[in-house]
Amino acid sequence: MIREEHLEVYDLTLTAKAPVFVGSGKSYVKKEYVFLDPRYARVPDAQVVLMDEAKFFPMLLERGLVDKYERFMLGTQPDLYRFLTAECGFRLGDISAASRCVISAADALDGEHSLKEIHAFVRNGSGRAYVPGSSVKGALRTVILTDMILRENAVHAVPQDKRRGIPEGEYLNTLALKRDREGRAADDAVNCFLRGVSISDSAPVDDGCMMLAGKIDAGIDGKTHKINLCRECIRPGTKLHFKLTLDQSVLKGCATAQRLTAAIQAFDRFYADTYLSRFTNPSGMARVSYDNALLLGGGAGFFSKTLTYPYLGQHAGLAASINVLDRAFSRHRHQDDAGGGISPRTVKYASCGGRLYPYGLCEVNIT
């Protein structure tokens, strides 16, 4: 830790214990990437090549293949690798020369079945994957709020104004920068003490640390259902490095490294006791620890991103979660969640090396 007047700067390291997905909102359809099957492409394992348009299109133009490529994009042939090699005479070296990056397909794709659309990870202007600091701060925000609510040791009533939902501002907007007519700190984001917490974007993540992962839902009874979805993810074991800065001129000691660590641990215990304890572990689940961990990014699940259960308690929290999810996903029959005593009634897993990992699980270290 480096201290400079009122600023405390820490090294924040997240170690991915499972595939981590932070989406960019973009995706690659079947015809936009090259799938390298080791049976045909002479590669050690299945890989996906993402093409660099600035290199790829000049190569097509130089070889007089633009019209042929347009017909491919409009036709029914979905396999870019077979098109480039069988119809255009490309070699693997040509494909590599026109690539932006190569990532492991792991067990998310195979040549025997239809290739899937790949949901892309967020990347910077240089095309390198990274985790935005805002994503980590959002996860910490939920953790901090959960800890503050649990410390009250009370079950709250369902908010009367359902449009506003749980009154998070009562816990966060405690600075006196803006006051109401009675002179009290106003319930306004200007007064949010988390203004004193800043987290840098992560250092870039090497493409060798990236992989593709599918999505598998596991129910309360441990039975699994494979979802037709593919995500570009950070591989388990990868360390993500950030800078965490605490401005104590704003925080006044209400957020320290020690208190953040304690809040993370309190959230982990609550998550395990209230949510995970309702589920039977699916067959093939990897042995992972939820101690001192954040659940980060896409696939981490509804429970990790909301305050419904800590604020309302188990019984009212179940009813409120069912109502929210049923309105948002009416075809998923969330009214049936009541029978299992928990909503949502699935845990989201990613398959990696033949084992199931809970999406987004990261061990936290603050030094």
Residue pairs with C-beta under 8 A, 6 or more apart in sequence:
1 8
1 9
1 10
1 11
1 257
1 367
2 8
2 9
3 9
6 247
6 248
6 249
7 245
7 246
7 247
7 248
8 245
8 246
8 248
8 256
8 257
9 243
9 244
9 245
10 243
10 244
10 245
10 246
10 257
10 366
10 367
11 241
11 242
11 243
11 244
11 366
11 367
12 136
12 199
12 241
12 242
12 243
12 244
12 364
12 365
12 366
13 239
13 240
13 241
13 242
13 364
13 365
13 366
13 367
14 131
14 136
14 202
14 239
14 240
14 242
14 294
14 296
14 362
14 363
14 364
14 365
15 237
15 238
15 239
15 240
15 362
15 363
15 365
16 234
16 235
16 236
16 237
16 238
16 239
16 240
16 361
16 362
17 236
17 288
17 289
17 293
17 357
17 361
17 362
17 363
18 236
18 286
18 288
18 350
18 352
18 357
18 358
18 359
18 360
18 361
18 362
19 211
19 213
19 231
19 233
19 234
19 235
19 236
19 350
19 352
19 357
19 359
19 360
20 131
20 233
20 234
20 238
20 240
20 296
20 297
20 359
20 360
20 362
21 119
21 121
21 213
21 231
21 232
21 233
21 234
21 297
21 298
21 299
21 350
21 359
21 360
22 121
22 122
22 131
22 132
22 135
22 296
22 297
22 298
23 119
23 120
23 121
23 122
23 231
23 297
23 298
24 120
24 121
24 122
24 123
25 120
26 119
26 120
27 117
27 118
27 119
27 120
28 50
28 117
28 118
28 120
29 117
30 78
30 79
30 80
30 114
30 115
30 116
30 117
31 72
31 73
31 78
31 80
32 50
32 51
32 80
33 48
33 49
33 50
33 51
33 80
33 118
34 48
34 49
34 51
34 80
34 81
34 84
34 95
34 99
35 46
35 47
35 48
35 79
35 80
35 81
35 105
35 109
35 111
35 115
36 43
36 46
36 47
36 48
36 49
36 81
36 92
36 105
37 46
37 81
37 110
37 111
38 44
38 45
38 46
39 111
40 81
40 111
41 47
41 81
41 92
42 92
43 92
45 104
45 105
46 104
46 105
46 106
46 109
46 110
46 111
47 102
47 103
47 104
47 105
48 102
48 103
48 104
48 105
48 109
48 118
48 212
49 95
49 96
49 99
49 101
49 102
50 99
50 100
50 101
50 102
50 103
51 98
51 99
51 100
52 98
52 99
52 100
52 127
55 97
55 98
55 99
55 100
56 98
57 66
59 94
59 97
59 98
60 66
60 69
63 88
65 88
68 87
68 88
69 83
69 88
72 80
72 83
72 87
77 83
78 114
78 115
79 115
81 95
84 90
84 94
84 95
85 91
96 102
100 127
101 127
101 207
101 210
102 207
103 207
103 210
103 211
103 212
103 232
104 210
104 211
104 212
104 235
105 211
105 212
106 211
106 212
106 213
106 351
106 352
106 353
107 214
107 351
107 352
107 353
107 354
108 116
108 211
108 212
108 213
108 214
108 230
108 231
108 351
109 115
109 116
109 212
109 230
116 228
116 229
116 230
117 230
118 212
118 230
118 231
118 232
119 229
119 230
119 231
119 232
119 298
120 232
121 129
121 210
121 231
121 232
121 233
121 234
122 129
122 130
122 131
122 132
123 129
123 130
124 130
124 201
124 204
126 204
128 204
128 205
128 207
129 204
129 205
129 207
129 210
129 232
129 234
130 201
130 202
130 203
130 204
130 205
131 201
131 202
131 205
131 234
131 240
131 242
131 296
131 297
132 201
132 202
133 198
133 199
133 200
133 201
133 202
133 242
134 199
135 296
135 297
136 199
136 242
136 294
136 296
137 194
137 197
137 198
137 199
139 294
139 295
139 296
139 300
139 304
140 197
140 199
140 260
140 263
140 264
140 294
141 194
142 267
142 304
142 305
142 306
142 307
143 260
143 263
143 264
143 267
143 294
144 194
144 255
144 260
144 263
145 168
145 171
145 172
145 307
145 310
146 263
146 266
146 267
146 270
146 307
146 310
147 262
147 263
147 266
147 267
148 171
149 156
149 171
149 307
149 310
149 311
150 266
150 270
150 310
155 312
155 313
155 316
156 311
156 312
156 313
158 312
158 316
158 320
159 165
159 166
159 167
166 307
166 308
166 311
167 187
168 307
169 187
169 188
169 189
169 192
170 187
172 192
172 193
172 194
173 185
173 186
173 187
173 188
173 189
173 190
173 191
173 192
173 193
174 185
174 191
174 193
174 254
175 185
175 190
175 191
175 192
175 193
175 195
175 250
176 185
176 191
177 185
177 190
177 191
178 185
178 186
178 188
178 190
178 191
179 185
179 186
180 186
180 187
185 191
193 250
193 251
193 254
193 255
194 255
195 247
195 250
196 246
196 247
196 248
196 249
196 250
196 251
196 255
197 244
197 245
197 246
197 247
197 251
197 255
198 244
198 245
198 247
199 242
199 243
199 244
199 245
200 242
200 243
200 244
200 245
201 242
202 240
202 241
202 242
203 240
203 241
203 242
205 234
205 238
205 240
209 234
209 235
209 238
210 232
210 233
210 234
210 235
211 232
211 233
211 234
211 235
211 352
212 230
212 231
212 232
212 233
213 230
213 231
213 233
213 350
213 351
213 352
214 226
214 227
214 229
214 230
214 231
214 350
214 351
215 226
215 227
215 229
215 231
215 299
215 348
215 349
215 350
215 359
216 224
216 225
216 226
216 227
216 282
216 348
216 349
216 350
216 351
216 356
217 224
217 225
217 227
217 346
217 347
217 348
217 349
218 224
218 225
218 279
218 282
218 285
218 346
218 347
218 349
218 356
219 225
219 279
219 345
219 346
220 278
220 279
220 280
220 340
220 342
220 345
221 280
222 279
222 280
222 281
222 282
222 283
223 282
224 282
224 283
224 349
224 356
225 346
231 298
231 299
231 350
233 350
234 240
235 352
236 352
236 357
240 362
244 257
244 366
246 255
246 256
246 257
257 366
260 366
261 292
261 364
261 366
264 292
264 293
264 294
264 364
265 291
265 292
268 290
268 291
268 292
268 293
270 309
270 310
271 290
271 295
271 303
271 304
272 290
274 303
274 309
274 314
275 303
275 309
275 342
276 290
276 347
278 340
278 341
278 342
279 342
279 347
282 349
282 356
284 354
284 355
284 356
285 349
285 355
285 356
285 357
286 352
286 355
286 356
286 357
288 357
288 358
288 361
289 363
290 361
292 363
292 364
293 361
293 362
293 363
293 364
294 360
294 362
294 364
295 301
295 304
295 358
295 359
295 360
295 361
295 362
296 360
296 361
296 362
297 359
297 360
298 359
298 360
299 348
299 350
299 359
299 360
300 348
300 358
300 359
300 360
301 344
301 347
301 348
301 359
302 321
302 325
302 344
303 309
303 344
304 360
306 321
308 317
308 320
308 321
308 324
309 317
309 318
309 321
310 317
311 317
312 320
318 337
318 338
318 341
318 342
318 343
319 338
321 334
321 337
321 343
321 344
322 334
322 335
322 337
322 338
322 343
325 332
325 334
325 337
325 343
325 344
326 332
326 334
326 335
334 343
334 344
334 345
336 345
337 343
337 344
337 345
347 358
348 358
348 359
349 356
349 357
349 358
349 359
350 356
350 357
350 358
350 359
351 357
